[in-house]
């Protein structure tokens, strides 16, 4: 399960950097604490679906782009 959290974090970091946001800028724009953004990117927390949508809106991407690909 932690691999899913880590992949989400990698996706978040990749998209954030591609959009030119620092962690601090993303945190401010999305209303999420900067330390929590860092924890999400490191795969240390379970992200709620609400936060996925807030992050996607802030980053101008689809929530699906943030989600990891799961192979069965």
Helices and strands as residue ranges (DSSP letters): H 2-18, H 23-30, H 34-41, H 49-59, H 63-66
